[in-house]
């Protein structure tokens, strides 16, 4: 009498397909995670560049010894980013009621004009300045 033994060497087709499907799911999840990381890094770099430009415009405006009340805009750069600068004279008094003279509120707001002409406010910063101090 002869017994028919089947050998169990190797994987079945179903096992191979399941392993390939799991590997594909892991690869897609990894690619999505890497894409999200690269987008976050890009946004962070853009925000840092915008803050630096905003700081530079604010510093340039506040260091002007002939500062006066007005509102103006800068010319857009190659990315369509421009700044609106608003300078207003402040009428403040100290505790004794003496007016504080020559004090200005400076606000700089960054905008981007898109291809459709729509304005998007990116960021803003403001400070008080007394040009006699600098």
C-alpha positions as CSV (number, residue, x, y, z in Angstrom):
1,X,0.0,0.0,0.0
2,X,1.3,3.3,-1.0
3,X,0.5,6.6,0.8
4,X,0.3,9.8,-1.3
5,X,2.2,12.5,0.6
6,X,1.9,16.1,-0.6
7,X,4.8,18.3,0.2
8,X,4.1,21.6,1.8
9,X,7.1,23.4,0.4
10,X,6.4,27.1,-0.5
11,X,3.4,29.4,-0.4
12,X,0.1,29.2,-2.1
13,X,-1.0,31.7,-4.6
14,X,-3.5,33.2,-2.1
15,X,-0.8,33.7,0.5
16,X,1.4,35.5,-2.1
17,X,-1.5,37.8,-3.2
18,X,-2.3,38.7,0.4
19,X,1.4,39.5,1.1
20,X,1.6,41.7,-2.0
21,X,-1.6,43.5,-1.1
22,X,-0.3,44.3,2.4
23,X,3.0,45.5,1.0
24,X,1.1,47.8,-1.5
25,X,-1.0,49.2,1.3
26,X,2.1,50.0,3.4
27,X,3.8,51.6,0.4
28,X,0.8,53.8,-0.3
29,X,0.6,54.9,3.3
30,X,4.3,55.7,3.4
31,X,4.1,57.7,0.2
32,X,1.1,59.7,1.6
33,X,3.0,60.4,4.8
34,X,6.1,61.6,3.0
35,X,3.9,63.8,0.8
36,X,2.3,65.4,3.8
37,X,5.7,66.0,5.5
38,X,7.0,67.7,2.4
39,X,4.0,69.9,2.1
40,X,4.3,70.9,5.8
41,X,8.0,71.7,5.3
42,X,7.2,73.8,2.2
43,X,4.5,75.8,4.1
44,X,6.9,76.4,7.0
45,X,9.5,77.7,4.7
46,X,7.0,80.0,3.0
47,X,5.8,81.3,6.4
48,X,9.4,82.0,7.6
49,X,10.2,83.9,4.3
50,X,7.0,85.9,4.8
51,X,7.8,86.8,8.4
52,X,11.3,87.9,7.4
53,X,10.0,90.1,4.6
54,X,7.4,91.5,6.9
55,X,10.0,92.2,9.6
56,X,12.3,94.0,7.0
57,X,9.5,96.3,5.8
58,X,8.4,97.1,9.4
59,X,12.1,97.8,10.3
60,X,12.6,100.0,7.3
61,X,9.4,102.0,8.0
62,X,10.2,102.5,11.7
63,X,13.8,103.6,11.0
64,X,12.7,106.5,8.8
65,X,13.5,109.7,10.6
66,X,10.9,111.6,8.6
67,X,8.0,109.2,9.4
68,X,4.6,110.8,9.1
69,X,1.0,109.6,9.1
70,X,0.1,107.9,5.8
71,X,-1.0,104.7,4.1
72,X,0.9,103.2,1.2
73,X,1.7,100.0,-0.7
74,X,4.9,98.4,-1.9
75,X,5.2,97.0,-5.4
76,X,4.4,93.3,-5.7
77,X,7.4,91.0,-6.0
78,X,7.7,88.1,-8.5
79,X,5.4,85.9,-6.3
80,X,2.7,88.6,-6.2
81,X,3.4,89.5,-2.6
82,X,3.1,93.1,-1.5
83,X,2.7,95.1,1.7
84,X,0.3,97.7,2.9
85,X,1.9,100.1,5.4
86,X,-0.3,102.2,7.6
87,X,1.2,104.8,9.9
88,X,-1.0,106.7,12.3
89,X,-0.1,109.3,14.9
90,X,-0.9,108.2,18.4
91,X,-2.4,110.7,20.9
92,X,-1.4,109.2,24.3
93,X,-0.7,110.7,27.7
94,X,1.4,109.6,30.6
95,X,0.1,109.1,34.1
96,X,0.5,112.8,34.9
97,X,-1.6,113.7,31.9
98,X,1.3,115.0,29.8
99,X,0.9,114.3,26.1
100,X,3.4,111.9,24.6
101,X,4.5,113.6,21.4
102,X,5.8,112.2,18.1
103,X,4.5,108.7,18.7
104,X,3.3,106.6,15.8
105,X,1.5,103.3,15.4
106,X,2.9,101.4,12.4
107,X,1.1,98.4,10.9
108,X,2.4,96.4,8.0
109,X,0.2,93.7,6.4
110,X,1.4,91.3,3.7
111,X,-0.9,90.4,0.8
112,X,-0.7,88.1,-2.2
113,X,-2.6,88.8,-5.3
114,X,-3.6,85.6,-7.0
115,X,-3.9,85.0,-10.8
116,X,-7.6,85.8,-10.6
117,X,-6.8,89.2,-9.0
118,X,-8.2,88.1,-5.6
119,X,-6.3,89.4,-2.6
120,X,-5.2,87.0,0.2
121,X,-3.9,88.4,3.5
122,X,-0.9,86.5,4.5
123,X,0.4,88.1,7.8
124,X,0.6,91.4,9.6
125,X,2.8,93.0,12.3
126,X,2.6,96.3,14.1
127,X,4.6,98.4,16.6
128,X,4.8,101.8,18.1
129,X,7.7,104.1,17.2
130,X,9.1,107.4,18.2
131,X,11.5,108.5,15.4
132,X,13.4,110.8,17.8
133,X,14.7,107.8,19.7
134,X,16.5,106.3,16.6
